Amino acid sequence: MNSTILTVSGLIGSGKTSVCRELSALTGWRVVSAGTILRRMAEERGISVIKLNEIAKTDKSIDKLIDDQLIALRGSAEPLIVDSRLAWHFIPDAYKIHLVVDTDIAADRVFRAQRSDESYGAPGEAYAANAKRQMIENERFQHYYGIDCEDWRNYDLVLDSSTLMPGRLAECMKEDVEGPAQRVSCWL
């Protein structure tokens, strides 16, 4: 592969983690996950990810801890797949991939995942929580960094994960990166 670092960002419930696992299986590259870091921080504090995101609106130290770990990956000699909503911003030389998804499908995925820190009684609850978390994060990232994560011009490749399985999305990513010349692509 031409790039040594791939960043994979995306909307909540877009399947970033699953796709990164599949891409890692195809390439042998290690995955670094900002979501894992955030969840660990929330767990250590005994709060939910949503609550931690609310706190982060006024406590920049939360984002700084994650940001510093992402920045430290710049120039890594080890090929990496970085699962993060902001890695594209902090690792500008990476090949930047973004996943979009239908919001109803995203809510169903989050509902079915039933993570220990995100458990919902119905898909509608997951939908509301996703929307709230997405809004909090978008506002925070705009405030702290002046960036819009949902602006597709930030990325080299945009894929719709609504109907494609993670394995197929990983194949698309690998094919695009291995192509003769990297180009901006959008597959919907």
C-alpha positions, 0 to 999 in steps of 0.5 A: 500500500502506498500510504503508511497511515490510513485514518478512518472517520465516520458518523456514529454507527457507520461501522468504523470499528468493524471496517477497521478490523476487516481492513487490518485483517486484509493488510496486517496493519495495526488499528489504533482506536480513539473510541477505545481511548474515549471509552476507557476514559469514561469507564475510569470516571464511572460515566457514560460516553455521552456524559464524558462528551458533555464534560468535554464541551467545557474541559478541553483536557479530555480532547487534549489527551486523545489529540496528543495520542493521535499527534504522536502517530505522525510519521509512524514507521509502522503502517497504521489504521487509525479509527478516529473522528479527528485523526484526519485533522491531526495526521494530515499526511495520512490517507483520509477515509470517511464513512457515512450512513443512513441515520436509521441504520446507524441507530439500529447498529448501535442498538444491536451492539449493546455495549456496556457503556451504551445500552438502549431499550429500543432503536429510537433511544439509540437514534436520539442518543446518536443524534445528541452525541453527534451534535455535541461532538460536531459543536465541540470540534467546530469550537476547539478546532474550527473544523467540520468533520462532515465536510467531505472535502476533508477526505480522500475517500468517502464511502456509504456504509448503509448497505455494504458489509464491513469486509466489502468496505475494507476491500474498497478502501484497500483497492483505492489506496493501492490504486496507481494514483490516489484520488478523491473518491466518493462511493454512495 
